[in-house]
Amino acid sequence: MVSHVEQAIAAHIAAVRARREQQAADRAARVEQRAYGVAARHAAKLRRLAEQDHAALEQRGDEIEQSSQGGAE
């Protein structure tokens, strides 16, 4: 026969084990979310840099065209 003290201890141990498992699952979820966020920010930065480069190249091309047209006149 199991005493009420042993039952209480077993219940406490089970609760602690369940809480630790939940904490581990929460940590794993946060790691996954963090990795997704880092990748998303990196992709956004690369898009922004590509757009800036493209805009700079277009502006430079326009300046070259204007200078070449101005010299021909």
GROMACS elastic network, one bead per residue, 0.5 to 0.9 nm:
[ bonds ]
;  ai    aj funct       b0    kb
    2     5     6  0.81987   500
    2     6     6  0.62994   500
    2     7     6  0.68133   500
    3     6     6  0.52984   500
    3     7     6  0.63458   500
    3     8     6  0.87101   500
    4     8     6  0.60994   500
    4     9     6  0.85823   500
    5     8     6  0.50406   500
    5     9     6  0.61702   500
    5    10     6  0.85494   500
    6     9     6  0.50325   500
    6    10     6  0.60507   500
    6    11     6  0.85001   500
    7    10     6  0.50536   500
    7    11     6  0.60748   500
    7    12     6  0.85328   500
    8    11     6  0.50454   500
    8    12     6  0.60911   500
    8    13     6  0.85772   500
    9    12     6  0.50250   500
    9    13     6  0.61130   500
    9    14     6  0.85330   500
   10    13     6  0.50933   500
   10    14     6  0.61175   500
   10    15     6  0.85739   500
   11    14     6  0.50740   500
   11    15     6  0.61302   500
   11    16     6  0.86421   500
   12    15     6  0.50457   500
   12    16     6  0.61762   500
   12    17     6  0.85556   500
   13    16     6  0.51260   500
   13    17     6  0.60936   500
   13    18     6  0.85650   500
   14    17     6  0.50609   500
   14    18     6  0.60988   500
   14    19     6  0.85512   500
   15    18     6  0.51059   500
   15    19     6  0.60916   500
   15    20     6  0.85950   500
   16    19     6  0.50629   500
   16    20     6  0.61390   500
   16    21     6  0.85845   500
   17    20     6  0.51750   500
   17    21     6  0.61905   500
   17    22     6  0.86310   500
   18    21     6  0.51069   500
   18    22     6  0.61763   500
   18    23     6  0.86118   500
   19    22     6  0.50766   500
   19    23     6  0.61383   500
   19    24     6  0.86264   500
   20    24     6  0.61383   500
   20    25     6  0.85957   500
   21    24     6  0.50889   500
   21    25     6  0.62409   500
   21    26     6  0.86287   500
   22    25     6  0.50485   500
   22    26     6  0.61226   500
   22    27     6  0.86045   500
   23    27     6  0.61296   500
   23    28     6  0.85892   500
   24    27     6  0.50961   500
   24    28     6  0.62101   500
   24    29     6  0.86429   500
   25    28     6  0.51041   500
   25    29     6  0.62175   500
   25    30     6  0.86940   500
   26    29     6  0.50793   500
   26    30     6  0.62201   500
   26    31     6  0.86518   500
   27    30     6  0.50916   500
   27    31     6  0.61785   500
   27    32     6  0.86478   500
   28    31     6  0.50973   500
   28    32     6  0.62710   500
   28    33     6  0.86610   500
   29    32     6  0.51141   500
   29    33     6  0.61567   500
   29    34     6  0.85157   500
   30    34     6  0.59152   500
   30    35     6  0.84670   500
   31    34     6  0.50649   500
   31    35     6  0.61405   500
   31    36     6  0.86125   500
   32    35     6  0.51610   500
   32    36     6  0.62404   500
   32    37     6  0.86213   500
   33    36     6  0.50603   500
   33    37     6  0.60952   500
   33    38     6  0.86119   500
   34    38     6  0.61193   500
   34    39     6  0.85683   500
   35    38     6  0.51628   500
   35    39     6  0.61973   500
   35    40     6  0.85668   500
   36    39     6  0.51724   500
   36    40     6  0.60862   500
   36    41     6  0.86169   500
   37    40     6  0.50273   500
   37    41     6  0.60833   500
   37    42     6  0.84667   500
   38    41     6  0.51800   500
   38    42     6  0.60789   500
   38    43     6  0.85847   500
   39    42     6  0.50526   500
   39    43     6  0.61131   500
   39    44     6  0.85705   500
   40    43     6  0.51302   500
   40    44     6  0.61415   500
   40    45     6  0.85895   500
   41    44     6  0.50576   500
   41    45     6  0.61253   500
   41    46     6  0.86453   500
   42    45     6  0.50848   500
   42    46     6  0.62405   500
   42    47     6  0.86685   500
   43    46     6  0.51098   500
   43    47     6  0.61973   500
   43    48     6  0.86065   500
   44    47     6  0.50838   500
   44    48     6  0.61294   500
   44    49     6  0.86028   500
   45    48     6  0.50553   500
   45    49     6  0.61085   500
   45    50     6  0.85149   500
   46    49     6  0.50989   500
   46    50     6  0.60553   500
   46    51     6  0.85597   500
   47    50     6  0.50988   500
   47    51     6  0.61599   500
   47    52     6  0.86230   500
   48    51     6  0.51269   500
   48    52     6  0.62023   500
   48    53     6  0.86437   500
   49    52     6  0.50286   500
   49    53     6  0.61094   500
   49    54     6  0.84982   500
   50    53     6  0.50724   500
   50    54     6  0.60446   500
   50    55     6  0.85272   500
   51    54     6  0.50288   500
   51    55     6  0.60655   500
   51    56     6  0.85088   500
   52    55     6  0.50923   500
   52    56     6  0.60676   500
   52    57     6  0.85529   500
   53    56     6  0.50541   500
   53    57     6  0.60988   500
   53    58     6  0.85734   500
   54    57     6  0.51320   500
   54    58     6  0.61797   500
   54    59     6  0.85951   500
   55    58     6  0.51080   500
   55    59     6  0.61123   500
   55    60     6  0.85321   500
   56    59     6  0.50791   500
   56    60     6  0.60519   500
   56    61     6  0.84713   500
   57    60     6  0.50341   500
   57    61     6  0.59894   500
   57    62     6  0.85320   500
   58    62     6  0.61410   500
   58    63     6  0.86285   500
   59    62     6  0.50991   500
   59    63     6  0.62717   500
   59    64     6  0.86957   500
   60    63     6  0.50597   500
   60    64     6  0.62201   500
   60    65     6  0.86519   500
   61    64     6  0.50704   500
   61    65     6  0.61655   500
   61    66     6  0.85992   500
   62    65     6  0.50892   500
   62    66     6  0.61305   500
   62    67     6  0.85866   500
   63    66     6  0.51249   500
   63    67     6  0.61311   500
   63    68     6  0.85651   500
   64    67     6  0.51629   500
   64    68     6  0.60953   500
   64    69     6  0.85183   500
   65    68     6  0.51639   500
   65    69     6  0.60443   500
   65    70     6  0.84244   500
   66    69     6  0.51314   500
   66    70     6  0.59428   500
   66    71     6  0.85660   500
   67    70     6  0.50271   500
   67    71     6  0.61797   500
   67    72     6  0.87463   500
   68    71     6  0.52327   500
   68    72     6  0.64078   500
   69    72     6  0.52411   500
   69    73     6  0.66304   500
   70    73     6  0.55465   500
